[in-house]
Amino acid sequence: MNPVTAADHGWIHTSDTFRLGWEIGYALILARGVAYDQVPRVLGGEPCGTGRGFDAIVGLTLDGGDTAGVVAVPGDGGDWAVILGCTDVLAMRPRVLRTLSTGGRVVAHSGNGGKPMDFFHWYEDGECRAEFECPGGWDGSAPDSLLPLMREVGCAVDEDHEQDYLTEKAAVVALAERLTGVRLTEELLCDTDYLLIRSREGFGDGSADAP
């Protein structure tokens, strides 16, 4: 079992890249069951070449439309598609998460640009098992099943447990890693070559069924 906790993601506190995502909004989706090169079709977007890290995704967004980057990384059960966007819109569309999780699993977390709206989603084969707005607001078919794991990684799930934003976000990142085996790092955010994707109409508005 992967024993990772919030303490293993202390780099978040000093990461300029993560802070930029916090300030302008971000979405990170981890999907197993869909090949990374099929993600543009599933999202209803078009490939736009490759780019290095979060900065390339931000630059593409300035040209308009919904944008994201995707890359394949190893995790539990094989390769996972890591889908990174510089707004929270991508992770806020249930159809996108349902479709990406068909035949597999999706774990996503997001923030809307420094405002107090941060979400976590866990889908299995098209079904929402748990989703919540950090640190409350539960939904899904089995949200309580996450509580023991959330306590283990350091999420503030109890009324007397309060902590700063970045410490809570580090716990959420650890929770995602426990569910996927995918380690989020500064290098993954900054130095990875992503397949870039854009949709002028908006992701999910014309998405195909997942393979």
Backbone torsions as a table, in degrees:
resi	resn	phi	psi	omega
1	MET	NA	138.7	-179.7
2	ASN	-76.3	114.7	-174.8
3	PRO	-89.2	16.3	-175.4
4	VAL	-58.0	143.2	176.2
5	THR	-133.7	-178.6	178.8
6	ALA	-56.4	-32.7	-178.5
7	ALA	-61.6	-26.4	179.5
8	ASP	-76.6	-8.0	179.4
9	HIS	-120.2	35.1	177.3
10	GLY	-64.4	-18.3	177.8
11	TRP	-58.3	-23.7	-180.0
12	ILE	-57.8	-34.1	-176.6
13	HIS	-65.7	-25.6	-176.9
14	THR	-116.5	6.7	-176.6
15	SER	-83.6	117.0	176.1
16	ASP	-65.4	-34.4	-179.2
17	THR	-68.0	-45.6	178.6
18	PHE	-65.5	-37.5	177.9
19	ARG	-63.0	-38.2	176.5
20	LEU	-61.1	-44.6	176.8
21	GLY	-60.8	-38.9	177.5
22	TRP	-62.2	-40.4	-174.8
23	GLU	-76.9	-37.9	-175.4
24	ILE	-103.2	-10.7	-177.1
25	GLY	102.8	146.3	179.4
26	TYR	-153.4	162.3	169.2
27	ALA	-141.6	134.0	175.3
28	LEU	-126.1	118.6	-179.3
29	ILE	-117.6	129.1	175.8
30	LEU	-111.2	119.8	-173.2
31	ALA	-127.4	126.0	173.6
32	ARG	-113.8	129.9	-179.4
33	GLY	119.1	-8.6	175.4
34	VAL	-129.2	129.5	178.9
35	ALA	-66.0	143.7	-174.3
36	TYR	-61.4	-33.2	-178.7
37	ASP	-78.1	-5.2	173.7
38	GLN	-94.4	-9.1	-176.3
39	VAL	-60.8	-42.7	177.8
40	PRO	-54.3	-43.7	179.7
41	ARG	-65.0	-42.3	-179.0
42	VAL	-64.0	-38.0	-179.7
43	LEU	-77.6	-17.0	-174.5
44	GLY	79.7	31.5	179.8
45	GLY	-118.1	178.5	180.0
46	GLU	-117.7	136.3	173.7
47	PRO	-61.8	141.9	-178.6
48	CYS	-129.6	41.7	-179.0
49	GLY	81.3	-160.4	179.2
50	THR	-121.8	160.3	178.8
51	GLY	-155.3	156.1	-175.1
52	ARG	-91.1	110.8	168.2
53	GLY	69.1	-169.4	-175.6
54	PHE	-62.1	-33.3	-178.5
55	ASP	-60.9	-38.7	180.0
56	ALA	-66.8	-36.5	179.2
57	ILE	-68.5	-41.3	176.5
58	VAL	-61.0	-44.5	-179.7
59	GLY	-60.9	-40.2	178.4
60	LEU	-65.3	-35.8	-179.7
61	THR	-63.5	-32.3	-179.5
62	LEU	-62.7	-20.1	178.8
63	ASP	-84.9	-2.9	175.3
64	GLY	102.2	156.3	-179.9
65	GLY	85.1	173.6	173.9
66	ASP	-78.9	135.3	-178.9
67	THR	-136.1	156.3	178.3
68	ALA	-161.9	169.0	171.2
69	GLY	-125.4	150.4	-179.7
70	VAL	-138.2	142.1	177.3
71	VAL	-147.9	153.0	176.8
72	ALA	-93.5	133.2	177.3
73	VAL	-136.6	153.5	179.0
74	PRO	-74.8	147.9	176.3
75	GLY	-159.6	-165.3	179.8
76	ASP	-63.5	128.2	175.9
77	GLY	81.3	8.2	179.3
78	GLY	123.7	-159.4	-178.7
79	ASP	-75.3	145.7	174.3
80	TRP	-119.8	145.5	170.9
81	ALA	-86.3	120.8	174.4
82	VAL	-97.5	117.0	-176.9
83	ILE	-113.9	119.1	-174.6
84	LEU	-119.7	126.0	176.4
85	GLY	-124.3	158.2	-177.6
86	CYS	-103.2	18.1	162.8
87	THR	-136.9	165.9	-179.2
88	ASP	-82.8	-2.3	-173.2
89	VAL	-57.6	-42.1	-175.2
90	LEU	-56.7	-40.8	-177.4
91	ALA	-86.9	-2.0	-176.7
92	MET	-101.0	8.3	-179.1
93	ARG	-110.3	103.9	-176.5
94	PRO	-54.7	-36.1	-178.6
95	ARG	-60.9	-39.4	178.9
96	VAL	-62.2	-46.9	-177.2
97	LEU	-68.7	-39.3	177.4
98	ARG	-61.5	-45.8	-176.2
99	THR	-67.3	-44.6	179.7
100	LEU	-63.0	-29.9	-175.9
101	SER	-88.8	-4.0	-178.0
102	THR	-58.7	120.8	-177.4
103	GLY	78.1	9.2	-177.9
104	GLY	-160.4	-143.5	-175.9
105	ARG	-136.6	145.1	172.5
106	VAL	-129.9	133.9	171.6
107	VAL	-128.2	129.3	-175.5
108	ALA	-139.5	147.2	169.2
109	HIS	-141.0	155.9	-172.1
110	SER	-156.3	165.8	172.9
111	GLY	-144.6	150.4	-171.8
112	ASN	-104.4	26.2	171.8
113	GLY	99.2	47.7	175.3
114	GLY	86.0	-12.3	177.1
115	LYS	-82.9	162.3	-174.4
116	PRO	-79.8	57.0	176.7
117	MET	-135.6	101.5	-179.6
118	ASP	-132.4	130.0	-171.0
119	PHE	-124.0	153.1	175.9
120	PHE	-131.1	137.7	-178.5
121	HIS	-135.1	140.6	175.1
122	TRP	-134.0	117.6	180.0
123	TYR	-119.7	142.6	173.0
124	GLU	-126.7	118.5	175.9
125	ASP	46.6	50.3	175.7
126	GLY	85.1	-3.9	-177.6
127	GLU	-108.1	132.4	174.8
128	CYS	-76.5	110.1	178.2
129	ARG	-82.9	-38.0	179.7
130	ALA	-160.8	140.0	169.7
131	GLU	-150.9	146.0	-178.9
132	PHE	-153.4	155.2	170.6
133	GLU	-94.2	121.0	-177.2
134	CYS	-61.1	128.5	0.5
135	PRO	-101.5	15.8	-177.9
136	GLY	-144.9	-168.3	178.7
137	GLY	82.7	64.4	-173.0
138	TRP	-79.2	149.2	172.7
139	ASP	-156.9	173.1	179.0
140	GLY	109.4	174.8	-175.1
141	SER	-82.1	-21.0	-177.7
142	ALA	-148.4	52.5	-174.5
143	PRO	-65.3	-34.6	-177.4
144	ASP	-65.0	-20.6	-179.2
145	SER	-65.9	-18.7	179.4
146	LEU	-85.5	-16.9	-171.8
147	LEU	-57.3	-47.4	179.2
148	PRO	-59.2	-41.8	-179.9
149	LEU	-66.7	-39.0	178.3
150	MET	-62.2	-40.7	177.7
151	ARG	-64.8	-39.5	-179.4
152	GLU	-61.5	-41.3	-175.9
153	VAL	-82.7	-15.4	175.9
154	GLY	110.0	15.1	176.6
155	CYS	-69.4	148.1	-179.9
156	ALA	-85.7	83.5	-177.5
157	VAL	-100.4	-11.4	-179.7
158	ASP	-103.4	150.2	-174.4
159	GLU	-60.1	-31.6	-177.5
160	ASP	-92.8	10.1	-178.7
161	HIS	-111.3	100.0	178.5
162	GLU	-118.8	144.4	178.5
163	GLN	-154.3	167.0	-176.0
164	ASP	-71.6	165.4	-173.0
165	TYR	-57.7	-48.9	-174.2
166	LEU	-70.0	-32.7	175.1
167	THR	-66.1	-41.6	177.1
168	GLU	-64.8	-40.1	179.0
169	LYS	-65.4	-38.0	176.3
170	ALA	-60.8	-37.6	177.8
171	ALA	-66.8	-39.5	178.3
172	VAL	-65.4	-39.7	176.4
173	VAL	-62.9	-40.6	176.6
174	ALA	-64.2	-38.9	177.7
175	LEU	-61.7	-43.6	177.6
176	ALA	-61.1	-39.0	179.4
177	GLU	-67.0	-38.1	177.9
178	ARG	-60.8	-33.9	-175.9
179	LEU	-87.2	-12.6	-174.2
180	THR	-127.9	-26.2	-172.1
181	GLY	78.1	6.4	-179.6
182	VAL	-94.8	122.6	-179.8
183	ARG	-91.6	117.9	174.1
184	LEU	-82.3	127.9	-178.9
185	THR	-134.4	166.6	174.3
186	GLU	-60.8	-39.0	-179.5
187	GLU	-63.4	-39.8	178.4
188	LEU	-64.0	-37.3	180.0
189	LEU	-74.1	-34.6	-169.5
190	CYS	-105.0	-38.5	-165.4
191	ASP	-112.4	5.7	-179.1
192	THR	-90.8	140.6	174.9
193	ASP	-85.6	113.8	-178.1
194	TYR	-98.4	145.7	164.5
195	LEU	-75.5	119.6	-176.0
196	LEU	-88.2	143.9	-175.4
197	ILE	-134.5	138.7	175.0
198	ARG	-134.9	144.0	170.5
199	SER	-132.0	116.8	178.3
200	ARG	-67.7	-30.1	-176.6
201	GLU	-88.4	-17.8	-178.7
202	GLY	111.8	132.3	179.3
203	PHE	-58.8	136.8	177.7
204	GLY	91.0	-14.3	-177.9
205	ASP	-75.8	-22.4	178.3
206	GLY	-140.8	30.8	-172.8
207	SER	-70.9	147.1	174.9
208	ALA	-86.6	167.2	174.4
209	ASP	-68.8	146.6	178.1
210	ALA	-68.3	148.0	178.8
211	PRO	-70.7	NA	NA
